[in-house]
Amino acid sequence: MDRYEVRIGGFGGQGIVTMAVVMGETASLHDDKYVVQTQSYGPEARGGASKSEVVMGDEEIDYPKVQNPDVFIAMSRAAFLSYIGGLKENGILIIDQDLVNIEGEIPKGVRVYKIPATRIADEKVGNKLATNVVMLGAFTAITGALSVEGLKRQIEDRWPRFVKTNLQALEYGLEAGEEAEPAIIE
Amino acid sequence: MKSLPERVMFTMGDIAAAEGALSAGCRYFGGYPITPATEIAEWMARRMPELRGAYVQYEDEIASITSVIGASWTGTKAMTATSGPGVSLMLEAIGLAVMTETPLVLVNIMRGGPSTGQPTRGQQGDIMQAKWGSHGDYQIIGLTPASVQEMFDQTVQAFNLAEKYRTPVFVLADETVGHMREKLVIPDEKDIKLVNRKQPTVDPSEYLPFKADDDLVPPMAVFGSKYQFYATGLTHDERGYPSDKENIQIDLITRLNDKILKNADDIIDLEKYQLDDAKIAVIAYGTPSRSARRAIAIAREEGIKAGLLRLKTVWPFPEEAVAELATEVDHIIVAEQNMGQIYHMVRSAGAPTPITLMRKPAGMPQLPEEIVQKIKEIDSQ
């Protein structure tokens, strides 16, 4: 795997940083990749802008921040507008369509996947807190950047008390990712 | 009770520093939380009781650092962690630790300053503060890790140097290094080399608490042991008694400086990358050094002979290594996440070789492309 960059944006409280951390843990500890995970957030605990990033690859990662994401996951309109810049041509854009509309110029060839992660977490899993795990499942199905096996093991290691809910959320996310038909930007 | 951490973790630089301290034998943490160093305190609050160590949160940074000095005198390896505003409050006591030759480690996760600045954004603005912040004429040791693994390794090293040279040691990490997550491998306990302070062996009636051995470092007795002594911030003789004599002041201050300066080779750690045939060298530390590494890979692909001297130690400043580098290359670029601090040291060591500063007093380091651009500009001159 060449240097592979993922950016996730949303608001504080959605589990934006946790999503990137679990992504990093899986790639680093189970899939044996080099990984750097970073984040930036404002001084607020909830509701402020939140951005997290993962850079992974088969070689040591030098510059630790994302410059031109291969994948951008947008979980709020504000984050979509702030962080869409730099997305690679032919890259992947994953949005929660209940929270984000596509606006403005999107680079050529970008594949846009709409995943109602918050709705799935609320209605199917019965817990909105699982939104980020649903999205993690969708990301994995769409990109193949993480092993499903590694992700399951990491979820079991990380949340021993909430394994059932989170594995269920993961399954719904994987399913939504597999079924999603991308719109391709021309 | 679990006394050993997981061997492999995917974790933050802050937590790696805490684990490094614990592996080095640190069993006392006195601190006051501050972004972006709070995770160190949080981790220590959780881990210290497991290891029968002590974690104390104080009312402020001044109490924190003075408690660390006291803890160290009881024979315990001790530390604190803070950020720039906290260091500002601790500086007076840093001088006391220097003067009383107290081993301790201070981790500064550097954020944007001056004053409250940008708490959640990084910078490298406290490099000169670490060296010159307290009054008087002294040396300090300052280490600059650039990865999560180095946060662990260099915090272990910080304790070893503090113990060996009886001095405060700064770990100076920018916020990006403190808050980034990477894989951390904690070696087997037996593979971690530890240094412990020298203890006196003479009869208590003959003990001179500030009489140095040939290495310029005096053995350090434990408070409350059979050795009786007095430690003061006043200029003192070998007995530890205050003195206003000129020769005592000269001898003491010279020794305190020389025990660091004359052992600079033992203390300094550098990494050379692609320097063998380089015509243009970049000098950097912390996160900007990771931008520089990428920039050099890109420049090399385009046939430009560039290399990197990465400083893992900034204090004592690696003057000889920089002077030597300056004779081997045509131009040196210094990339720092500040307005130019180590730049001044490089300029004084590297003259008359031209030295260009890339300054950036903000949360993100220079982009690799910006450094490539500067290398190309210089290469085409």
Interface residues (C-beta under 8 A of the other chain):
Chain A: V21 G24 E25 S28 L29 Y34 V35 V36 Q37 T38 Q39 S40 Y41 G42 P43 I61 D62 Y63 P64 K65 Q67
Chain B: V8 F10 P119 T120 R121 T176 H179 M180 R181 E182 K183 T287 R290 S291 R293 R294 A297 G363 M364 L367 P368
